[in-house]
Amino acid sequence: MRLGNIKMVESGKARASKRGRKGRSGEIMEGEIWKDFPEDLFEAVIARVSIATFFRFRSVCRKWNSLLTSQTFSQLCGQVKHAKPWFYAITKRKGVFMGTGSMYDPSSNKWYHPTMPALPSKVIKSPVASAGGLICFVDFSYRSFYVCNPLTRSFKELPARPGPVWLRAVVGMTQMQNGGYKILCVGIHGDYQVYDSANNSWISPGSMPPSIKLPLALTVFTCREVATEGRLYFMWSDPHGILSYEVNTGMWRQYVVPAPPHMCWSGHTVAESGGRIMLVGLRKEDAASCVCIWELEMTTLQWKEVDRMPNEWCLEFRGKKCVTMHCLGNEALLMLSLRSSYMNRLFTYDLSTREWLKLPGSVLPNTCTGRRKTLWVAYGIAFHPCLTAIP
């Protein structure tokens, strides 16, 4: 099933049968009885079904299809928290980026291939941040921003970010108590701007305090942030460390933290678990490559290794040249894409349970030939699925 490709049934094409239908137990479900099923109870039940099941339900009739516009259903969905985030991945095949992304649901262990909204095709877009079920996309100039709910394919083009083009920047996103969101965009020279969805505009508070060493060393499109307790954290280097930004007060702080030994500075990212600041990166010693997890000890400002990928999985990359890692998502559950010249492996790591899992590859069915196209995950981001999130 392709969540994004579902065509909503037009009124009259899917009429409810007047005859009773058999339930799983074989008993007849009388229409005269079930038509009086309480509306509020019905919405409460539907709000708790899986995302895939909900999209199947939407094709039943016009009433069920209109649930997304129901205020009470929206409130009920807001009360339901999905235990695990989903992942939105930019995929490619034979070195060519695909026109649509792929979504992975860890609860069902399935990939979906939605048709994304009609963003300008000439603009290369990358998912850089997420909050409240929404994903923020940006072009390579950090001027054009788009916010999208990948489940419903609804999107919004934000006003162009004012000021000069930035070739390197970091983007953070956080959900506000009023239901809106803010987006932080930081340039390497300390200038930063904040978008507030409440007034649909950008503000330019100024530059960072002079105590923070500039320019910031940021990795293009891979410098992830984490949000916890009203703060945004992201990695920087020269010297190695972490920057934090308090969303409500606009206060910046820096933490100089020496890098872990033997860590490769390609694809590393800061992560968060239960308020703890974590780091995931690729450790290289001699001919061996292994994914390691570190935790930041706030009292000593040192990284302490707490886990690493099982050795038998690391051995798959032993002797392979140019092993790279990209981390999709950095809160609670990580998806790791490890690649070499002819190998692409996907793993998840649960920061709370320390559980490692191998994932199936993203395979796109070809409706013309019947063959299945294996896609490589290039990069992406985690998001918490929310049916009623509005950009």
N, C-alpha and C positions, 0 to 999 in steps of 0.2 A: 504494500500500500504506500502511496506517495502522499504524504500529508498536504503538501503545498499544491498538488495537482487536482485535488478533489473538486469536481463540478457540483455546485449546489443544485439540487433537483428543483425544477420550476413547479409552481403550483399546478396541480392537476395531473402531473406525470407520476406521482407516487401517492395514490389515494389509499387511505386506510381501509382495509377490508372490514365489512360489517360482520363477517363470520368470525366466530371465536378462533383464536390461534392456540396451538399446543405449546405449553411451556416445556422446560427440560424434563420435568417429571412425567410428561405425557398428559397432564390434565388440561382441559380446555380453559383458556383465558377469556372469559366473557367480556365483550366490549362494553356492555351496558354497565358493568361493575367498574372496570378499569378506567372508563372515561371520567369518573368522579374522583379519581385519585388526587389528593390534595396537591395544589400547584407548588406550594412552598416546600413540601416534602419531596416532590419530584425534582425540583431544582437542587435541593440539598444532596440528593443521591447522585445526580448527573455531575455535580461539581466535584465529586470524589472518585469518579471513574478515571481510568488512565487516559492520557492525552489521545492515544490512537483510537481508543474506544469512543471517545467523545466525537472525533471527526467522523467516525462511521455513523454515529447517531444523528449527526447534522443532516445527513442525506435522506432521513426518513420523511420529513415533512417540513413545511414552511415554519411552523411553530417552533420545532426543535432547532431549526437553522437560525432562528432569531434570538437564541439564548444569549449570544455574545453581546447583544445590545440591551439586555435586561439588567437593570440596576441591582436588583436583589441577587441575581445570579453572579454578578460581578463581585458583590460583597461576600457571597459564599465562597467563591473561588479564592478571594483574598485571604480567607481563613484557612485554606488548605495549603499546606507547605509540602512540596515534593521533597522526598528525602535526599535525592541526588540531583545534581545539575545535569543538564544536557550539554552537548558540545556542538558548536557550529564550526565546520571545517572548510577551508578553501582547498579544493582538490585539483589535481592535475593528472594527465595521462600522456605518457611519452613526452614529458617535458612541456606540454601545453596546458595552461590553466583552463579548467572547465568553466562554462558560462554560469553554472549554478553551483552552490555549495552543497555540503552534505551535513545532515544532523544525526547525531548518535544518541540513543536513549539507553543509558546503562541499566535501567531497570528491566527492560525487555531484551537487551543485548542486540539491538537492531539499528541499522542505518536507514535513514530516510533521505530522499532527494527532492526537496521542495523547489518549486519555481518561485524565485525571488521576485519582488516587485520591480517595476521598470525604472531602475536607477539609470542615470545617463550612461550609455554603453561605452562612450569614449573615455570615461573616467575610470581609472583603475582604483578599486576600493578595497580596503582592508578592515576587518573587524578588530577594533583596538580596545574596546571596553564594553562592559555590560552592567546592568543594574535593574532590578525589578522586572525581569522578564524581557527587557529591551537590550538590543545590541547597537552600539555606536560604530558606524563605518566612516572612514575618512580616506581622502585621496592622498597621493604622495606629496602634495604641496601643503598639506594640513590647512587647506582653506575651505574645502567643501566637506561638510559633515552631514551625515544621514543617520537617523535613529529608526530602528525597525523592530517589529515583533515578528520573528521568523515563523511563528506558528500560524498567525493569521495573515501574514504578508502585508500588513499595514505598515506604512513608513511615512516619515516626515523629513523633508529637506530643511535643515537649519539655515538661518541667515549666515552668509559668508563670514568667516572669522576676519575681523579687521586687522590691519597691519600688514607687514611684509610676509613673503613666503618663507616658511621654515622647512629646511631640508631634513632636520632632525628635531624630534620633539617626543614628548610622552603625553599620553592622554589617560585621564582617569574619569570615572563616572560613579556617582552615588545617588541613591534614592533618598528623597526628603520625606519628612513626616506628613507633609501636606499631599503626598501622592505624586508630586513632581520629581524632577531629577536635575542634577547639576553636572556639568562636564568641565573638567579642568584640562587645559592644554598648556604645556610648559615647553619653552624653547631652551636651547643649550646655553644661551647667554643670560638666563635668569628672568627673562620676560615671561609673563604668563597671563592667560585670559580665562574667564569663567563664563560659561553659558548657563543661564537659569531658564528652565522651561516655563516657570510661572509668568515671566514677562517676555519670553521668546527673544532674548537679546544677549549679547556678549558684553561683559565689562572688562576693563583693563586696570586692575588694581595697582599695577606698577611692576617693580622688580623685587627680587628676593633681598633679604637683609645682606649687608656687606660682609657679614661673618661667613657666608657660604661661598666657598671657592668656585669661581667660574673660569672657563665655560664648563658646563656639565657634560660628562661623557655618557651619551645615551646611545643605545643600540636601535637602529631604525626598525620600527614596527614590531619589535620583540621585547621592548622594555615594559613589562606588565606592572600594574599597580594592584594593591590590595586595600580594601576598605574595612576598617574595624574601629568601633567606638568613636565614630565621627571624624576619623582621620584617614587620609590616603597615604600609603607608603609605596615608594618605588626605589629600585636600585640605581646607583650611580657609581662612578669610579673617578680615580685621580683626585684625591685618594679614594680607595674603596669605601663604600658605606651605603647608608640609606637616608633618603629625605622623607620627611613627613609634612603633610599640609592639613591643618584643621579647617574643615569646611565652614563652620559657623563663625570662627574668629579670623580666618585668613592668616593664621600664624604658621610660619615655617620653622622647622628644626632639622638639624643634620646630626647624624650619628656616624662617626668614623669607625668602621669595622673592618679589620684586616680580612682579606679573602682567605677561604680555606685552602690548604696546600693542594697542589696538583689539580685544581679545578680549572676546567676549560671555560673561557669567557665567551663561549658561543652558545646561545640558546638558554643560558641560565635565567632563572626568574625567582622573584620573591613570592612567597605563598603565605597563607594564613590558615590556622586551624585552632578554633576555640580561643581566639584572642592572641595566640602565639604567632610570632613571626618566624616563618620557615624559609629555607632556600633549597631549591632543587637545581642540580647541575650535573654536568658530565665530568667525571674524574678520570684523568688519563695518566697512567704510569707505564712506562716502557711501551709494550705493544697492546696493553689491555685498556679497555674503555668500560666504565661502569657508571651507572646513575646513582648518585648519592643524595641523601636528604639531610640537611642540617637545621638545627634550631638555634635561634639567636638568644643568648643568655644576656638579658638586659643589664644585669649587675656588672658583668665584666666586658660587655660588648664584644663577645667572641662567638664565633660559630662553632657549635658542637655537633658532631655527626651522630645521628640517631638511627639511621637505617640506610640500606643500600639494596639495589636490585639483586635478586637471587643470582648466584655465581654462574649457574648453568645457562642462564639467559645472557649474561654478559659475555660468555664464551662465544656466542654466535657472532660477535663483532671483533673477536680477537684477530689481530693481524689485518683487519680491514682498514684501508686508508680513508681519510676524510670522513670519519664518522661524525655526524652532526645530530643534535637533539633539538626538538622544539616542543615546548610545553604549552598545551591548550588548557587553560583554566588553572587557577591557583588558589582555589578556596575549597577546602574539605576533600574534594576529589580531583586528582590530576589526570590528564591524558598526555602521554608522552609519545612522540613520534621520533623514532630513531632511524636514521637513514645512512646508508653507504652507497657506493656506486650502483649496486644491483640489488639492494635490499632495503625494504621499508617495513618496520615492525611497529606495532601499536600496543601500548600498555596503559593500564590505569593503576593509580596508586591512591589508596584511601589513607589520608593523613591521620585519621582518628584510630583506625583499626590496624594500620600498617599492613594492609593486604595488597599484594601485587596480582594483577590479572593480565593475561594476554587477550587481545581483542581480535575479532575478525576484521578483515580489510573491508573498505568501502567498495562495494561492487554495484555498478550501474547497469541495469538491464537494458539491452538494445531491442526495442520493440520491432525494428525492421528485420534484423537478421536472427533474432532469438539468442544471440551470443551475449555474454556478460562481460562488461568492461571493468577491469580492476583499476581503481583509482588510488593514487598516492596522496596522502594527506600532507599538504605543504605547511599550512599554519592555520590558526583558528582561535577560538575562544570559548569559554564555558558561559552558560547562562542558565538561570533558574526559570523553567518554563512557566508561563502565566498566560492563560487564554484571554484574559481581559485587560492586559497591559496595553495602554494607549500611548503611542509616541508623542 
